[in-house]
């Protein structure tokens, strides 16, 4: 893996020094600057407008599974308790469910996510720390399917299916739900998706042209409001999937954000949103890119693991307004009982018009 990264220090436990540039820009883990750009306000976000619905997003929970399981439980309990009031239609996890992929961490994740069973459908994707012994991402072995087997979800009305060449694996899955004026397809893809997984994903999207598609994968957008692009930027962007042992072990059969844009997202006119975690820095980024048909696809990074106590319980709430196009974003922590109203944490964007098959 090229270079010395902050992720190496925080997540692999190596005794490496942080980049002075990164420290100057974002502060070290113990610098006390984790909220220097925040605008923290007491209380929950305002109640949604009538006719709205919400998608709750769980960014990297790895430190909760390892060290702060009560925070993970606080997140899912809050979602379950607010499902009716906020019309929470689904929950999307952005990967790195665990930190070192140990049975202890997976059990904590099962306990927290089980709170949602029968209340709110939730969709999982894998992050680099969910692979290999110790979460070192040297290959594609994972304990995900031991603790979250496909059979657990197969009969749910929202479950669409999994990667056709791995029917017993949940690393690549798709899910269907209707909310407000739209029908959605959530496409959850593994960390650094393989070429054949992208083939399958294209086929799934093509079969559901009448649905607005949300792509979820762990590494896609970067903190500078761009996509990961190994071919053009290489190691200048830290933590690209191509820089992990999993790429070396598979003859570089991985894809980053730019490759996913070119080979998947831009090829269809019904993608409306991509979501990812993974990236450090300030853990926030977003961009909008038009397809050849002129429809903007919004691409969003959210990761809070650098905050105190493994992330301080921050959730991202996507409130879809009843006009069918406006999405209001809120970041809220049920453990701090605060929302962050900084421009990077509270904003709105417009979805493109619905497609027709």
C-alpha positions as CSV (number, residue, x, y, z in Angstrom):
1,X,0.0,0.0,0.0
2,X,1.6,3.3,-1.1
3,X,2.5,6.0,1.4
4,X,1.8,6.4,5.1
5,X,-1.8,7.3,5.7
6,X,-3.8,8.5,8.7
7,X,-6.0,5.5,8.2
8,X,-3.0,3.3,8.8
9,X,-2.6,4.9,12.2
10,X,-6.2,5.0,13.2
11,X,-7.4,1.8,11.9
12,X,-4.4,-0.7,11.6
13,X,-2.8,0.4,14.8
14,X,0.6,0.9,13.2
15,X,3.1,3.2,14.9
16,X,3.3,5.7,12.1
17,X,3.4,9.5,12.2
18,X,0.6,11.6,10.7
19,X,1.1,13.8,7.7
20,X,1.8,17.3,8.8
21,X,-0.4,18.6,6.1
22,X,-3.3,16.5,7.2
23,X,-2.8,17.5,10.9
24,X,-2.7,21.2,9.9
25,X,-5.9,20.8,7.9
26,X,-8.0,18.7,10.2
27,X,-6.3,18.3,13.5
28,X,-5.0,15.1,15.1
29,X,-7.3,12.7,16.9
30,X,-6.4,14.3,20.3
31,X,-6.2,17.9,19.1
32,X,-9.6,19.0,20.3
33,X,-10.4,20.5,16.9
34,X,-12.9,17.8,16.0
35,X,-15.8,20.3,16.1
36,X,-13.9,23.5,15.1
37,X,-16.1,24.0,12.0
38,X,-19.3,22.8,13.6
39,X,-22.4,24.7,14.4
40,X,-23.9,22.6,17.2
41,X,-27.4,23.2,18.3
42,X,-29.4,21.4,21.0
43,X,-32.2,19.1,20.1
44,X,-33.4,17.1,17.2
45,X,-33.9,18.4,13.6
46,X,-37.4,19.9,13.1
47,X,-40.2,17.5,12.5
48,X,-40.7,16.7,8.8
49,X,-43.3,18.3,6.7
50,X,-46.4,16.2,6.2
51,X,-46.0,13.8,3.3
52,X,-42.2,13.6,3.8
53,X,-40.2,10.5,4.4
54,X,-36.7,9.9,5.7
55,X,-33.8,7.6,4.9
56,X,-31.4,7.2,7.9
57,X,-27.8,6.7,7.1
58,X,-25.3,4.9,9.4
59,X,-21.7,5.9,8.5
60,X,-18.8,3.7,9.6
61,X,-19.8,2.1,12.9
62,X,-16.5,0.3,13.3
63,X,-15.4,1.9,16.6
64,X,-18.9,1.4,18.1
65,X,-18.7,-2.3,17.3
66,X,-15.3,-2.5,18.9
67,X,-15.3,-0.1,21.8
68,X,-18.6,1.8,22.1
69,X,-21.5,-0.7,21.5
70,X,-23.9,1.5,23.6
71,X,-23.5,4.2,21.0
72,X,-24.4,1.9,18.2
73,X,-27.5,0.8,20.2
74,X,-28.4,4.5,20.8
75,X,-28.4,5.1,17.1
76,X,-30.7,2.2,16.2
77,X,-33.0,2.7,19.2
78,X,-33.4,6.3,18.1
79,X,-34.2,5.3,14.6
80,X,-36.8,2.7,15.8
81,X,-38.4,5.1,18.2
82,X,-38.7,7.8,15.5
83,X,-39.7,5.6,12.6
84,X,-43.4,6.7,12.7
85,X,-42.9,10.3,13.6
86,X,-40.3,10.8,10.8
87,X,-41.7,8.2,8.4
88,X,-38.3,6.5,8.2
89,X,-38.5,4.3,5.1
90,X,-35.2,2.6,5.4
91,X,-31.7,2.6,7.0
92,X,-28.5,2.5,4.9
93,X,-25.2,1.4,6.4
94,X,-22.1,2.7,4.6
95,X,-19.7,-0.1,5.5
96,X,-17.0,-0.7,8.0
97,X,-19.6,-2.4,10.2
98,X,-16.7,-3.6,12.3
99,X,-13.1,-2.5,12.9
100,X,-11.0,-5.7,13.2
101,X,-13.7,-8.1,12.0
102,X,-13.7,-10.1,15.2
103,X,-16.7,-12.2,16.4
104,X,-17.1,-9.8,19.4
105,X,-17.5,-6.8,17.1
106,X,-19.9,-8.7,14.7
107,X,-22.0,-9.7,17.7
108,X,-22.2,-6.1,18.8
109,X,-23.3,-5.1,15.3
110,X,-26.0,-7.8,15.3
111,X,-27.3,-6.7,18.6
112,X,-27.6,-3.1,17.5
113,X,-29.0,-3.7,14.1
114,X,-31.5,-6.3,15.4
115,X,-33.3,-3.4,17.1
116,X,-34.5,-2.5,13.6
117,X,-35.8,-6.0,12.7
118,X,-39.5,-5.8,11.9
119,X,-39.5,-2.0,12.3
120,X,-37.4,-0.4,9.6
121,X,-35.7,-2.2,6.7
122,X,-31.9,-1.8,6.7
123,X,-29.4,-2.4,4.0
124,X,-25.7,-3.3,4.6
125,X,-22.5,-3.0,2.6
126,X,-19.0,-4.0,3.4
127,X,-16.0,-1.8,4.2
128,X,-12.4,-2.6,4.1
129,X,-12.3,-3.3,7.8
130,X,-15.0,-6.0,7.3
131,X,-12.5,-8.2,5.3
132,X,-9.7,-10.6,6.3
133,X,-8.3,-11.5,9.7
134,X,-8.0,-8.4,11.8
135,X,-9.9,-6.3,9.3
136,X,-6.7,-5.9,7.2
137,X,-8.5,-6.2,3.8
138,X,-5.9,-8.6,2.3
139,X,-8.6,-10.7,0.5
140,X,-12.4,-11.0,0.3
141,X,-12.9,-13.3,3.2
142,X,-15.5,-11.8,5.7
143,X,-17.6,-12.9,8.6
144,X,-20.5,-10.8,7.3
145,X,-22.4,-13.9,6.1
146,X,-22.0,-15.8,9.4
147,X,-23.6,-13.0,11.4
148,X,-25.9,-11.5,8.7
149,X,-26.9,-14.5,6.5
150,X,-28.9,-13.9,3.4
151,X,-31.7,-16.1,4.8
152,X,-32.3,-13.5,7.4
153,X,-33.5,-11.0,4.7
154,X,-34.6,-13.2,1.8
155,X,-38.3,-13.1,2.7
156,X,-38.5,-9.4,3.4
157,X,-40.7,-7.4,1.0
158,X,-37.8,-5.0,0.4
159,X,-35.2,-7.7,-0.5
160,X,-34.5,-7.8,-4.2
161,X,-31.5,-10.3,-4.5
162,X,-27.8,-10.7,-4.3
163,X,-24.9,-11.0,-6.8
164,X,-25.9,-13.9,-9.0
165,X,-22.6,-15.8,-8.8
166,X,-22.6,-15.7,-4.9
167,X,-26.2,-16.5,-3.9
168,X,-25.2,-17.2,-0.3
169,X,-23.4,-13.9,0.1
170,X,-24.7,-10.5,1.2
171,X,-21.7,-8.4,0.2
172,X,-23.5,-7.3,-3.0
173,X,-27.3,-6.9,-2.8
174,X,-30.2,-4.8,-4.0
175,X,-33.4,-3.7,-2.3
176,X,-36.7,-2.2,-3.4
177,X,-39.0,0.1,-1.6
178,X,-41.6,2.7,-2.4
179,X,-41.9,6.0,-0.5
180,X,-43.5,9.3,-1.2
181,X,-43.9,9.7,-5.0
182,X,-41.0,7.5,-5.9
183,X,-40.0,3.9,-6.2
184,X,-36.4,3.2,-5.2
185,X,-33.8,0.6,-5.8
186,X,-30.9,0.6,-3.3
187,X,-27.8,-1.1,-4.8
188,X,-25.3,-2.1,-2.1
189,X,-21.9,-3.0,-3.4
190,X,-18.8,-4.4,-1.8
191,X,-15.6,-2.4,-1.1
192,X,-13.9,-1.9,-4.4
193,X,-16.4,-3.8,-6.4
194,X,-15.1,-6.5,-8.8
195,X,-15.5,-6.3,-12.5
196,X,-18.1,-9.1,-12.6
197,X,-20.0,-7.5,-9.8
198,X,-20.3,-4.3,-11.9
199,X,-21.6,-6.5,-14.7
200,X,-24.3,-7.8,-12.4
201,X,-25.1,-4.3,-11.1
202,X,-25.7,-3.0,-14.6
203,X,-28.1,-5.8,-15.3
204,X,-30.0,-5.2,-12.1
205,X,-30.4,-1.4,-12.8
206,X,-31.4,-2.1,-16.4
207,X,-34.2,-4.4,-15.2
208,X,-35.5,-1.6,-12.9
209,X,-35.6,1.5,-15.2
210,X,-38.7,2.7,-13.5
211,X,-37.0,3.1,-10.1
212,X,-34.7,5.8,-8.8
213,X,-31.4,4.2,-7.9
214,X,-29.2,4.9,-4.9
215,X,-25.7,3.4,-5.1
216,X,-24.1,2.5,-1.7
217,X,-20.5,1.5,-1.6
218,X,-17.8,2.1,1.0
219,X,-15.3,4.1,-1.1
220,X,-16.5,6.4,-3.9
221,X,-16.4,10.2,-3.1
222,X,-13.4,11.9,-1.5
223,X,-13.2,14.7,1.0
224,X,-12.2,17.3,-1.6
225,X,-15.6,16.9,-3.3
226,X,-14.3,14.7,-6.1
227,X,-14.4,11.0,-6.8
228,X,-11.7,8.5,-6.1
229,X,-9.6,8.3,-9.3
230,X,-6.6,5.9,-9.1
231,X,-5.8,6.3,-12.8
232,X,-5.5,10.0,-12.6
233,X,-4.5,10.8,-9.0
234,X,-3.1,7.6,-7.7
235,X,-1.7,7.8,-4.1
236,X,-2.4,11.6,-4.0
237,X,-5.8,10.5,-2.7
238,X,-5.4,8.4,0.4
239,X,-7.2,5.1,1.0
240,X,-8.2,4.3,-2.6
241,X,-9.3,0.6,-2.9
242,X,-6.5,0.1,-5.4
243,X,-3.9,0.7,-2.6
244,X,-5.1,-2.2,-0.4
245,X,-3.8,-5.7,-0.2
246,X,-7.1,-6.9,-1.6
247,X,-6.1,-5.3,-5.0
248,X,-2.7,-7.0,-5.0
249,X,-4.3,-10.4,-4.2
250,X,-6.8,-10.2,-7.0
251,X,-4.8,-8.8,-9.9
252,X,-6.3,-5.4,-9.2
253,X,-9.9,-6.6,-9.6
254,X,-11.3,-3.6,-7.7
255,X,-13.1,-0.4,-8.7
256,X,-12.9,3.1,-7.3
257,X,-15.4,6.0,-7.6
258,X,-14.4,7.1,-11.1
259,X,-14.5,3.6,-12.4
260,X,-17.9,3.1,-10.9
261,X,-19.1,6.4,-12.4
262,X,-17.8,5.4,-15.9
263,X,-18.7,1.7,-15.9
264,X,-22.0,1.9,-14.0
265,X,-23.6,5.1,-12.7
266,X,-23.2,7.3,-15.9
267,X,-24.6,4.5,-18.1
268,X,-28.1,4.7,-16.7
269,X,-30.5,7.6,-16.4
270,X,-32.2,6.5,-13.2
271,X,-29.4,6.9,-10.7
272,X,-30.1,9.8,-8.4
273,X,-27.7,9.4,-5.5
274,X,-24.5,7.7,-4.3
275,X,-23.5,7.3,-0.7
276,X,-20.2,6.3,0.9
277,X,-18.2,6.5,4.1
278,X,-14.5,5.4,4.5
279,X,-12.7,8.7,4.0
280,X,-11.0,10.6,6.8
281,X,-10.0,14.2,6.6
282,X,-13.2,16.0,7.7
283,X,-15.2,13.0,6.5
284,X,-17.5,15.1,4.4
285,X,-17.8,15.6,0.6
286,X,-20.3,16.0,-2.1
287,X,-20.6,16.6,-5.8
288,X,-23.2,16.5,-8.6
289,X,-22.3,15.2,-12.0
290,X,-24.6,15.2,-15.0
291,X,-25.2,12.0,-17.1
292,X,-25.2,12.1,-20.9
293,X,-28.9,12.8,-20.6
294,X,-28.3,15.9,-18.4
295,X,-29.6,14.4,-15.2
296,X,-27.5,15.3,-12.1
297,X,-26.5,12.5,-9.9
298,X,-25.7,13.6,-6.4
299,X,-22.7,11.9,-4.7
300,X,-22.2,12.1,-1.0
301,X,-19.5,11.2,1.5
302,X,-20.3,11.1,5.2
303,X,-18.0,9.6,7.9
304,X,-17.8,10.6,11.5
305,X,-15.4,8.1,13.0
306,X,-12.8,10.7,13.7
307,X,-15.1,12.4,16.2
308,X,-14.6,11.6,19.9
309,X,-15.8,8.3,21.2
310,X,-15.6,6.7,17.8
311,X,-18.0,9.1,16.1
312,X,-20.2,10.5,18.9
313,X,-23.2,8.7,17.4
314,X,-23.8,11.0,14.5
315,X,-26.4,9.9,12.0
316,X,-27.2,11.5,8.6
317,X,-30.9,11.9,7.9
318,X,-32.1,12.4,4.3
319,X,-35.6,13.9,4.4
320,X,-37.4,13.6,1.1
321,X,-39.9,16.4,0.9
322,X,-43.4,16.0,-0.6
323,X,-42.6,18.0,-3.7
324,X,-40.9,14.8,-5.0
325,X,-37.6,16.5,-5.7
326,X,-36.2,18.3,-2.6
327,X,-34.0,16.4,-0.1
328,X,-33.1,18.1,3.1
329,X,-30.0,16.7,4.9
330,X,-29.5,16.8,8.7
331,X,-26.8,15.4,10.9
332,X,-28.0,14.4,14.3
333,X,-26.4,12.7,17.3
334,X,-28.8,10.9,19.7
335,X,-26.0,10.5,22.2
336,X,-25.1,14.2,22.3
337,X,-28.7,15.2,21.6
338,X,-27.4,17.8,19.2
339,X,-27.6,18.6,15.5
340,X,-24.9,20.2,13.4
341,X,-26.1,23.1,11.3
342,X,-22.8,23.9,9.5
343,X,-23.2,24.1,5.7
344,X,-21.4,20.8,5.3
345,X,-23.8,19.1,7.7
346,X,-27.1,20.7,6.9
347,X,-28.1,21.4,3.4
348,X,-30.6,20.6,0.7
349,X,-30.4,19.3,-2.9
350,X,-32.7,18.6,-5.8
351,X,-33.4,15.2,-7.3
352,X,-33.8,14.9,-11.0
353,X,-37.3,14.2,-12.4
354,X,-38.5,10.6,-12.1
355,X,-37.7,8.4,-15.0
356,X,-40.2,6.3,-16.9
357,X,-39.5,2.8,-18.2
